[in-house]
Amino acid sequence: MLNTEDEDCIPVWPNKEFAEDWATEEWSHCTAEAISLNKWYERWSRGLEEDELSVVVFPDKELKGLILFPDEFEEALKKQK
């Protein structure tokens, strides 16, 4: 989990290679896991909202990325179909 001044965030990337490239040093114990869109829609969006967490999309090594609320992220995913 990443923290900003305003939000606690779960990082996501478009593929495993980007996630693994990011998971170094203090994050080296983390394992990249693919999540299907169906699983995301069914469980993750609602779960993140219930836990009051946001999504940080494609964070870089400086921990910068696009921060979205779970419903905004789901809407963006559905527009990409």
C-alpha positions in Angstrom: 0.0 0.0 0.0 1.2 3.5 -0.8 0.3 6.5 1.2 -0.1 10.1 0.1 -1.0 13.1 2.2 -4.7 12.5 1.4 -5.1 8.9 0.4 -4.0 5.3 1.1 -3.6 3.6 -2.3 -3.3 0.2 -3.8 -0.9 0.3 -6.8 -1.9 -1.3 -10.1 0.0 -1.8 -13.4 -1.2 -2.9 -16.9 1.0 -6.0 -16.8 3.2 -8.2 -14.6 6.5 -7.0 -16.0 5.9 -3.4 -15.0 4.8 -4.5 -11.5 7.9 -6.7 -11.0 10.2 -3.9 -12.3 8.7 -1.6 -9.6 8.9 -4.1 -6.7 12.5 -3.5 -5.6 14.2 -2.7 -2.3 11.5 -2.3 0.4 8.9 -3.8 -2.0 11.0 -6.8 -3.1 8.9 -9.1 -0.9 5.8 -8.3 -3.0 4.6 -10.6 -5.8 2.8 -9.4 -8.9 -0.6 -11.0 -9.4 -2.9 -10.7 -12.4 -6.5 -9.8 -11.6 -9.1 -10.4 -14.3 -11.5 -7.6 -15.1 -14.4 -9.7 -14.0 -12.7 -10.3 -10.6 -11.9 -6.6 -10.3 -15.5 -5.6 -11.0 -16.9 -8.2 -8.7 -14.6 -7.8 -5.7 -11.9 -5.2 -5.9 -13.8 -2.0 -6.6 -16.4 -2.6 -3.9 -13.8 -3.9 -1.4 -11.5 -0.9 -1.9 -14.4 1.5 -1.5 -15.5 -0.3 1.7 -11.9 0.0 3.0 -11.7 3.6 2.0 -8.7 3.0 -0.3 -7.9 4.5 -3.6 -6.0 3.2 -6.7 -2.7 4.5 -7.8 -2.3 3.7 -11.5 1.1 2.8 -12.9 3.2 4.3 -10.1 6.9 4.9 -11.0 9.9 4.4 -8.9 9.4 7.9 -7.4 6.0 6.7 -6.3 4.2 9.0 -8.6 1.1 7.8 -10.5 -2.5 8.7 -11.3 -4.7 8.4 -8.2 -8.3 7.5 -8.7 -11.2 6.4 -6.5 -12.2 2.8 -7.1 -15.4 3.8 -8.9 -13.4 6.2 -11.2 -10.9 3.4 -12.0 -13.7 0.9 -12.8 -15.4 3.5 -15.1 -12.1 4.1 -16.9 -11.5 0.4 -17.3 -15.0 -0.1 -18.8 -14.4 2.8 -21.3 -11.3 0.9 -22.6 -13.3 -2.2 -23.6 
